[in-house]
């Protein structure tokens, strides 16, 4: 499902659902684990599965699943700080 085909009312929830699936798939996390993430759940530095190589994989997969382009200058130290900051980043890139 492309992000531009999502109805505006449901877009934020769908982006969150897609982000949880992305983290589950790329980091090989259980569905229960990603379902428990809230906005303040720490990611980079807290999840052993999320190392620098995994960040590259996540960014590539975000581009594919959300149909966006992520430039190097788009990413800063806060992007992967928490689930909330990562979700906000994706929402901003998608234009939600």
C-alpha positions as CSV (number, residue, x, y, z in Angstrom):
1,X,0.0,0.0,0.0
2,X,1.5,3.3,-1.0
3,X,1.2,6.2,1.5
4,X,-0.5,8.5,-1.1
5,X,-3.4,6.0,-1.4
6,X,-4.2,6.2,2.3
7,X,-7.3,8.2,3.3
8,X,-6.3,11.4,5.2
9,X,-8.3,10.4,8.3
10,X,-6.5,7.1,8.6
11,X,-3.1,8.1,7.4
12,X,-1.4,8.8,10.8
13,X,-2.6,5.4,12.2
14,X,-1.6,3.6,9.0
15,X,1.9,5.2,9.1
16,X,2.3,4.1,12.7
17,X,1.1,0.6,11.8
18,X,3.5,0.5,8.9
19,X,6.4,1.7,11.0
20,X,5.8,-1.0,13.6
21,X,5.8,-3.6,10.8
22,X,9.0,-2.1,9.3
23,X,10.8,-2.3,12.7
24,X,9.5,-5.8,13.2
25,X,10.6,-7.0,9.8
26,X,14.0,-5.2,9.5
27,X,15.1,-5.8,13.1
28,X,13.5,-9.2,13.5
29,X,11.5,-8.1,16.5
30,X,8.4,-9.9,17.7
31,X,5.0,-8.3,17.0
32,X,4.3,-8.2,20.7
33,X,7.5,-6.2,21.3
34,X,6.8,-3.6,18.6
35,X,3.1,-3.4,19.7
36,X,4.4,-2.4,23.1
37,X,6.4,0.6,21.8
38,X,5.0,4.0,22.7
39,X,6.3,7.5,21.7
40,X,8.9,7.5,24.5
41,X,10.3,4.0,23.8
42,X,14.1,4.4,23.2
43,X,15.5,2.9,20.0
44,X,19.1,3.6,19.0
45,X,21.4,2.7,21.9
46,X,18.6,0.8,23.7
47,X,17.7,-1.9,21.2
48,X,20.7,-4.2,20.5
49,X,19.2,-5.0,17.2
50,X,19.4,-1.4,16.1
51,X,23.0,-0.8,15.2
52,X,24.5,1.4,12.4
53,X,24.0,-1.3,9.8
54,X,20.3,-1.8,10.8
55,X,19.8,2.0,10.6
56,X,20.9,1.8,6.9
57,X,18.5,-1.0,6.3
58,X,15.6,0.8,8.0
59,X,16.2,3.9,6.0
60,X,16.2,1.9,2.7
61,X,13.1,0.0,3.7
62,X,11.3,3.3,4.8
63,X,12.0,4.7,1.4
64,X,10.5,1.6,-0.3
65,X,7.5,1.2,2.0
66,X,6.5,4.8,2.3
67,X,7.6,5.8,-1.2
68,X,9.8,8.6,0.0
69,X,13.3,9.8,-0.6
70,X,15.6,10.3,2.4
71,X,18.7,12.4,1.9
72,X,21.7,12.2,4.2
73,X,21.0,15.7,5.5
74,X,17.5,14.6,6.5
75,X,18.9,12.4,9.3
76,X,20.3,13.6,12.6
77,X,21.0,12.2,16.0
78,X,17.4,12.6,17.1
79,X,15.8,10.6,14.3
80,X,16.2,7.2,15.9
81,X,16.2,8.4,19.5
82,X,12.6,7.1,20.3
83,X,9.8,5.4,18.5
84,X,8.0,8.8,18.6
85,X,10.9,10.7,16.9
86,X,11.2,8.0,14.2
87,X,7.4,8.1,13.6
88,X,7.4,11.9,13.5
89,X,10.2,11.8,11.0
90,X,8.3,9.4,8.7
91,X,5.1,11.5,9.0
92,X,7.0,14.7,8.1
93,X,8.6,13.0,5.1
94,X,5.3,11.7,3.9
95,X,3.7,15.0,4.4
96,X,1.2,14.1,7.1
